[in-house]
Amino acid sequence: MVDFKQYIPDDDRSWIIEYYDRIGVQELIDYYDKVFVCLFDMGSGDELNIVEIVSPENYDLFIKCVSTCFRELASYGMCGYHLEGSIILKR
Protein backbone atom coordinates (compact mmCIF):
# COMPACT_ATOMS: atom_id res chain seq x y z
CA MET A 1 0.00 0.00 0.00
CA VAL A 2 1.32 3.43 -0.96
CA ASP A 3 1.80 6.03 1.77
CA PHE A 4 0.49 9.10 -0.02
CA LYS A 5 1.35 11.36 2.91
CA GLN A 6 5.01 11.13 1.85
CA TYR A 7 4.12 13.32 -1.15
CA ILE A 8 2.54 16.15 0.85
CA PRO A 9 4.76 19.23 0.50
CA ASP A 10 6.13 21.14 3.48
CA ASP A 11 4.27 24.18 2.23
CA ASP A 12 1.70 24.60 -0.50
CA ARG A 13 3.80 26.61 -2.92
CA SER A 14 7.46 25.53 -2.69
CA TRP A 15 7.01 22.56 -5.05
CA ILE A 16 5.59 24.65 -7.90
CA ILE A 17 8.91 26.00 -9.24
CA GLU A 18 10.37 22.49 -9.39
CA TYR A 19 7.43 21.29 -11.47
CA TYR A 20 7.50 24.39 -13.70
CA ASP A 21 11.06 23.42 -14.58
CA ARG A 22 10.30 19.72 -14.90
CA ILE A 23 7.09 19.68 -17.00
CA GLY A 24 6.55 23.27 -18.08
CA VAL A 25 4.25 26.02 -16.94
CA GLN A 26 1.26 25.25 -19.16
CA GLU A 27 1.25 21.52 -18.46
CA LEU A 28 1.43 22.19 -14.73
CA ILE A 29 -1.41 24.71 -14.92
CA ASP A 30 -3.53 22.27 -16.94
CA TYR A 31 -2.88 19.40 -14.53
CA TYR A 32 -3.56 21.55 -11.45
CA ASP A 33 -6.80 22.83 -12.99
CA LYS A 34 -8.00 19.25 -13.61
CA VAL A 35 -7.28 18.30 -10.00
CA PHE A 36 -8.97 21.47 -8.73
CA VAL A 37 -12.12 20.88 -10.79
CA CYS A 38 -12.24 17.23 -9.72
CA LEU A 39 -12.17 18.27 -6.05
CA PHE A 40 -14.47 21.23 -6.58
CA ASP A 41 -17.10 18.95 -8.13
CA MET A 42 -17.11 16.55 -5.17
CA GLY A 43 -20.24 16.53 -3.09
CA SER A 44 -20.60 15.70 0.58
CA GLY A 45 -19.91 12.00 1.06
CA ASP A 46 -18.06 11.59 -2.24
CA GLU A 47 -14.79 9.64 -2.41
CA LEU A 48 -11.92 9.49 -4.91
CA ASN A 49 -9.65 6.47 -4.94
CA ILE A 50 -6.24 7.78 -5.95
CA VAL A 51 -4.95 4.38 -7.04
CA GLU A 52 -7.87 4.02 -9.47
CA ILE A 53 -7.63 7.47 -11.08
CA VAL A 54 -3.92 8.39 -11.00
CA SER A 55 -1.01 6.58 -12.61
CA PRO A 56 1.81 5.80 -10.15
CA GLU A 57 4.30 8.06 -11.93
CA ASN A 58 1.98 11.01 -11.19
CA TYR A 59 1.36 10.33 -7.47
CA ASP A 60 3.83 13.00 -6.36
CA LEU A 61 2.41 15.72 -8.60
CA PHE A 62 -1.18 14.72 -7.88
CA ILE A 63 -0.79 14.86 -4.09
CA LYS A 64 1.08 18.15 -4.25
CA CYS A 65 -1.76 19.60 -6.34
CA VAL A 66 -4.35 18.11 -3.97
CA SER A 67 -2.63 19.66 -0.95
CA THR A 68 -2.59 23.09 -2.58
CA CYS A 69 -6.17 22.68 -3.82
CA PHE A 70 -7.36 21.83 -0.29
CA ARG A 71 -6.02 25.19 0.89
CA GLU A 72 -7.34 27.09 -2.11
CA LEU A 73 -10.81 25.55 -1.75
CA ALA A 74 -10.80 26.31 1.98
CA SER A 75 -10.11 29.97 1.16
CA TYR A 76 -13.43 29.92 -0.75
CA GLY A 77 -15.19 28.38 2.25
CA MET A 78 -15.16 24.87 0.77
CA CYS A 79 -13.90 22.64 3.57
CA GLY A 80 -14.26 19.02 4.57
CA TYR A 81 -11.69 17.42 2.28
CA HIS A 82 -9.53 14.68 3.79
CA LEU A 83 -6.82 12.31 2.61
CA GLU A 84 -7.26 8.94 4.30
CA GLY A 85 -4.93 6.27 2.98
CA SER A 86 -5.47 6.21 -0.77
CA ILE A 87 -8.90 7.87 -0.58
CA ILE A 88 -9.83 11.54 -0.79
CA LEU A 89 -13.06 12.13 1.12
CA LYS A 90 -15.39 15.12 1.12
CA ARG A 91 -17.49 15.35 4.25
C-alpha positions as CSV (number, residue, x, y, z in Angstrom):
1,M,0.0,0.0,0.0
2,V,1.3,3.4,-1.0
3,D,1.8,6.0,1.8
4,F,0.5,9.1,0.0
5,K,1.3,11.4,2.9
6,Q,5.0,11.1,1.9
7,Y,4.1,13.3,-1.1
8,I,2.5,16.1,0.9
9,P,4.8,19.2,0.5
10,D,6.1,21.1,3.5
11,D,4.3,24.2,2.2
12,D,1.7,24.6,-0.5
13,R,3.8,26.6,-2.9
14,S,7.5,25.5,-2.7
15,W,7.0,22.6,-5.0
16,I,5.6,24.6,-7.9
17,I,8.9,26.0,-9.2
18,E,10.4,22.5,-9.4
19,Y,7.4,21.3,-11.5
20,Y,7.5,24.4,-13.7
21,D,11.1,23.4,-14.6
22,R,10.3,19.7,-14.9
23,I,7.1,19.7,-17.0
24,G,6.6,23.3,-18.1
25,V,4.2,26.0,-16.9
26,Q,1.3,25.3,-19.2
27,E,1.3,21.5,-18.5
28,L,1.4,22.2,-14.7
29,I,-1.4,24.7,-14.9
30,D,-3.5,22.3,-16.9
31,Y,-2.9,19.4,-14.5
32,Y,-3.6,21.6,-11.5
33,D,-6.8,22.8,-13.0
34,K,-8.0,19.2,-13.6
35,V,-7.3,18.3,-10.0
36,F,-9.0,21.5,-8.7
37,V,-12.1,20.9,-10.8
38,C,-12.2,17.2,-9.7
39,L,-12.2,18.3,-6.1
40,F,-14.5,21.2,-6.6
41,D,-17.1,19.0,-8.1
42,M,-17.1,16.5,-5.2
43,G,-20.2,16.5,-3.1
44,S,-20.6,15.7,0.6
45,G,-19.9,12.0,1.1
46,D,-18.1,11.6,-2.2
47,E,-14.8,9.6,-2.4
48,L,-11.9,9.5,-4.9
49,N,-9.7,6.5,-4.9
50,I,-6.2,7.8,-6.0
51,V,-5.0,4.4,-7.0
52,E,-7.9,4.0,-9.5
53,I,-7.6,7.5,-11.1
54,V,-3.9,8.4,-11.0
55,S,-1.0,6.6,-12.6
56,P,1.8,5.8,-10.2
57,E,4.3,8.1,-11.9
58,N,2.0,11.0,-11.2
59,Y,1.4,10.3,-7.5
60,D,3.8,13.0,-6.4
61,L,2.4,15.7,-8.6
62,F,-1.2,14.7,-7.9
63,I,-0.8,14.9,-4.1
64,K,1.1,18.2,-4.3
65,C,-1.8,19.6,-6.3
66,V,-4.3,18.1,-4.0
67,S,-2.6,19.7,-0.9
68,T,-2.6,23.1,-2.6
69,C,-6.2,22.7,-3.8
70,F,-7.4,21.8,-0.3
71,R,-6.0,25.2,0.9
72,E,-7.3,27.1,-2.1
73,L,-10.8,25.6,-1.8
74,A,-10.8,26.3,2.0
75,S,-10.1,30.0,1.2
76,Y,-13.4,29.9,-0.7
77,G,-15.2,28.4,2.3
78,M,-15.2,24.9,0.8
79,C,-13.9,22.6,3.6
80,G,-14.3,19.0,4.6
81,Y,-11.7,17.4,2.3
82,H,-9.5,14.7,3.8
83,L,-6.8,12.3,2.6
84,E,-7.3,8.9,4.3
85,G,-4.9,6.3,3.0
86,S,-5.5,6.2,-0.8
87,I,-8.9,7.9,-0.6
88,I,-9.8,11.5,-0.8
89,L,-13.1,12.1,1.1
90,K,-15.4,15.1,1.1
91,R,-17.5,15.4,4.3
